[in-house]
């Protein structure tokens, strides 16, 4: 019996990993009850032009810690539906068998849950243009449309957005892809304008006292029409220390060093553009 049980476990684990790989970790149970835990966050009415855009189908694009992303058929909009991971963990902590974990873990997950939605609130109030943020829907309402989602396996699903917490955002080109394109076309002027807009975005966040806990340019910054755009809105908090000029300068140089390493390897013809911009700091 023990050998049979062990054999079953050995078979189940690779099967589970295969299913996870095929679905890219997505399932609808991870979207259910994903609304804000902050009572003051109430959804406003969805603009008519966005309702019209939602007539398109949304195809699975990828996932992050906070949300699953889907892109419209015309490739211009990204729908991010929040992952309910912290709420699910809080649910399991209600059972007596886990009582020893309750105090510390409940506080930890509750804080992370609140932090996600507060970060998007900061972006909504301060960085809508710089992030391409079109609509933030943290709580249930009645006037959002029913849309079609295409999951990672290509299957369509009809869902009512009124029941989910989500954001709609303009889609941007990845930052490294943008600079690779500039390098390939020998377009140094466009690259320099892009670098300057990236620095303006960093200065804007610092001036507003917005601290970015995950400032990676590769994953969190994109470019739309040659202008830098904040595509990841999950790691923001308010910290007036970010306004300090010297700390801001040092932090910007540190963040830009990652872009410089990329350019040294992939786009050396753009290095003078970046070095001039860093020198100007």
C-alpha positions, 0 to 999 in steps of 0.5 A: 500500500505504501509503495502504491501511494508513493507511486501515485505521488510520483505520478501526480506531481509531474502531471500537476507541474505539466498542467501548470506549465501548459496553463502558465499558472492561470486559472479562474479561481485565482481571480475570484473575490479579488476586490480591494480590502480598502473600504474607501476605494470605490469604482467610478463609472467606466468611460463609454470609449473604454466600454466600446474597446471592451467589445474586443476579445482579450488574449492572455499576455502574461502574469506578475505577482499582483495580476494576470494580463490580457491584451486586446485584439488590436494590441493597444490595451492591456487588461490586468485582473488582480490575483487574489493570492493574499485573500486566498491565503487569509482564507486558509488561515481561518482554520484552527490547525493553522492557529499558530501562524495566524497572528504574524501571517494574517498581518503580513498578508493583510498588509501586502493586500492593502499595499497592492491596492494603495499602490494603484491608488497612488498611480491613479492620483499622480501618474495616470498619464505617465503610466497610460492608466485609463481605468482603475476598478478596485471594487464591484460595481454594476456598469462594467461590460461583459467581455471575452477572455482567451486563456493560455490554452486558447479557450474563450470565456465570458466574464462580467468585469463588474465582479472583478478588480482590474485596471485598463492600461495602454500597451507599451513596447518593452524598454529593452526592445525599444532600445534594440530597435533604436540601435538597429535603425541607428536612430541615436536621436530617438534613443536619446529622447527616450533616455531623457523621457525615462529620466523625466519619469524618474524625476517625476516620481521622486518629486511627488515623493513616490518610492518605487520598490522595484525600479527595474527598467527591463520589466517595469518601464515601457515606451509608447510613441518614444516616451517612457511609460511606467507599465508596472504599478504594483510597488509604489509607496509614499516616502518624502525621502525620495524628494531629497536631491542627492539621494534622488541623483544617486538612486537614478544613477543606480537604476540606470546602471542596469540599462547601461549594462544591457547597452554594453552587451547589446547596443554599444552604439547607444552608450554615448547617449546614455553616458551623456544623460547620466553625466548631466545628472 
